[in-house]
Amino acid sequence: MKKFFKDFSAGRAVLHLFSISLLTATLVNAQTPAGTGSSSSSSSSAPAQGQAPASTTPGSTAPTTTTPTTTTADKGTDAKKSADPKALNQVEKANDKETTAADAQSTEDTEEAYRQAELNKMRRKIFGYQLFNNPNVSFAPSDNIATPRDYTIGPGDELMAYIYGYSQSMLELPVNSDGFAFVKAVGPVQLSGRSIEQAQKELITRLSPYYNNLGAPGSSASTYLQLRLGRIRTIRVTVLGEVTTPGTYNVSSLSTALNALYLTGGPNELGSFRQIQVVRKNKTVATLDLYELLMNGTLNSDIRLQDNDIIQVGVYKKRVEIKGNVKRPGLYELLDNETMSNVLNYAGGFTDNAYTDRLKLLGLTAKERRIVDVRSTDYGTYIPKNGDEITADMLLARFENMVVISGPVFRPGQYSLDQNKTLLQLIKSAEGLTGEAFTGRVNVIRTREDLSVENISLNLADMLNGKTQDLILQREDQVIIPSKFELREGTFIKVIGEVNQGPEVNLPYSANFTLEDAIIRSGGFKESASTAQIEVVRRKRDVNVQSATAQVADIFLFDVNRDLTLDGNDSRFILEPYDEVLVRPSSNYQPQTFVTFKGEIVSPGIYGIKTKDEKLSDLLKRAGGLTAQAYVNGATLLRKITLSDEEIAQRNRAVSEISDDAKKGRFDDEGVVKDKQEAIGIDLGRILRNPGGREDIIIQDGDVIDIPKRLETVRLQGELLFPTTVKYRSGNSFMDYVSQGGGFTRMSLKRKSYVIYPNGSIDRTRKFLFFNVYPKVEPGSEIHVPQRTQSDLAEAQRAMQSVIGISSTLMTLITTVLAFRVLGAK
């Protein structure tokens, strides 16, 4: 029995250690945040409430489920495996062909778009192309015109014969398809192929027996016959060759060749603008040169079209391009005998800044390209060839006869070398030297023929006195005359301190400049200035560098009359260059200072500070005290704090060090500003109970004392499940309010929680053994729970894992010892 109880006690100890290990592992899993759990966790478990399921990050292995499901992709794979291999091979080949064809089509579309863009770019350069592609230009024939006397009558025309004078009559004479017009009492009359003038004479002849003394208007007859067009026929013409849209067009019989060309869009990029032929009955009846219209606005070769005419636009024979500094660069078509002068005429001539003495021509030979320099003397004789590229260069950015003078002369600038061949002539043209000119040394910057630059130094004073010869100037010489003021350091007087334009005023130095003058130029004294100790600091120019006690400045003290009137009391102290005048504030001067009361004060507002040691309790008495609703514990004092640049730098360094070492929690840096208001924690209750005591604070200028009404809420912020604002209840502890905010989260750093009280003071959580001692909560307080960082969680996890490892080792060791003891006992 004794042995049994002994073995039972050993087993009970082993069971106890195993329970401790299991509890420790459970706590570690509970402390592990979302996304950092062990890999053994089952992926089929649902995520915790309020927590999004963890997504699979790149580089991590997604969890898999053991549910035996068949996906669509698996079904498709099984179907492919069960299909005929030959059929699958044919389908894959067909898909590859379709992909290849689509890629080829896309490549062809891209190349076609590029070719079309280049073609449009080239078309815009052709002279005359815009004539037929401008929506503001129209060459449609007008029907509301007088009957042309040379109009050729044809089948389909309708003529109106007006007979007036001794007899009155009007005859409508439609011309039939055979070319005849039927006239009453006369019969058919052949009119087709005749002009209006000829047809009128024929009708007068045929109708004379029926009308007394019939003749044409303007003759000595008593009865007149005038022939007019009533309805115009439509004719068909064909436009062939290098036009944008060749074809057959129905046009009015009044149309000309230019009207028909306009309908086709004009010659294309290969079409000729200079030799457009009109073919009628297999014979060329006219040749159009559109340059005549483009250059002069006339087109004498344009003829009226007839039925079945053909307009033939051939390919250009010679075209050249001119670019550069011409008024109208582009592509121009030339006739066989046209010269370079014609090209320049078509291009509008040179621009104002063009180099007109030579044109650069890039031509073509049977094997290679060639370059030709065409001089201006050859413009009228040189005949360009097809494909030539002509370039008009710009004038050089230099002057052939310019010299420049700068410095203290009355009229500096650029001058002509032709009228100013020497240095003295140039100075005379510049109206002479000013008083500040330094004539002991002047510089002439000269550019040599090899474009190197040399400096020529001259004594202008000797040259003006005739001791040295005048200098002969050359093109692009630059004469630089120095100023006496430029050779000296800038002189000034500095006034520092209590002056109206201060705190620091720099004044240009001038001779006989007195102390009072400097103060007046600085705006005069401020009210706070101490005029009894005006100090002038003057630099030393002969300091003994070997003496440790050498004087480094001269100090002068003056008692200056505040009136600054020039009288017998004037100091008459003459200032020297670089003197500095110090005007200090008066030690007895004190500007008004103020304090602001807000909130539950009987008489809130701004109050002046009476004495230097006036305290908060003194001002409260002057303000009438607190109201009945004042919350004393919530009183705050806001004081403006101004930091120097050194203090800001020091605080920023401290904040950076704290941020780098914040291993126990996250540090939120709001930055350090120069001017800000900080809340100073005060205990107004103690101040009121013991006025003038240790808690009573001396007030300063700009202080703001805010006394709120009694607050009935507590604000919960930070790492809580439901941060909110709750009602204050007397007797509730810190954890009671945390529970009203939903409690702590897994990321809460409990031991760093703190409370901000209404008066601005802060109390933190303290530690007693293994327990957290949370601060007291008062009305209007704010509870802040910091967030735990990942480094802190990892550290805690490593600590718990160490505990588990040690516990497991101890359990194994104890189990082994007990086992040996049991075996030994047996």
Secondary structure, DSSP 8 states (H G I E B T S, - for coil): -HHHHHHHHHHHHHHHHHHHHHHHHHHHHHHS-TT---TTS-TTS---TT-------TTS-----------HHHHHHHHHHHS-HHHHHHHHHHHHHHHHHHHHHHHHHHHHHHHHHHHHHHHHHBTTGGGSS-TT------SSS---TT-B--TT-EEEEEEEESS-EEEEEEB-TTSEEEETTTEEEE-TT-BHHHHHHHHHHHHGGGSTTEE-TTSS-SEEEEEEEEE--EEEEEEEESBSS-EEEEEETT-BHHHHHHHHTSB-TTEEEEEEEEEETTEEEEEE-HHHHHHHS--TT--B--TT-EEEEEE-S-EEEEEESBSS-EEEE--TT--HHHHHHHTT-B-TTB-TTEEEEEEE-SSSEEEEEEEGGGTTT----TT-EEEE-B--SS-SSEEEEESSBSS-EEEETTT--BHHHHHHHTT-B-TTB--S-EEEEEE-TTS-EEEEEE-HHHHHTTSS---B--TT-EEE--BTTTTS---EEEEEESBTT-SEEEEE--TT-BHHHHHHHTT-B-TTB-TT-EEEEEE-SS--TT-TT---EEEEEE---TT--SSTT----B--TT-EEEE-B-TT-----EEEEEESBSS-EEEE--STT-BHHHHHHHTT-B-TTB-GGG-EEEEEEE--HHHHHHHHHHHHHHHHT--SS--------SEEEEEE---HHHHHHSTTSTT--B--TT-EEEE-B---EEEEEESBSS--EEE--TT--HHHHHHHTT-B-TTB-GGG-EEE-TTS-EEE-EEETTEEE-----TT-EEEE-B--HHHHHHHHHHHHHHHHHHHHHHHHHHHHHHHHHHHH-
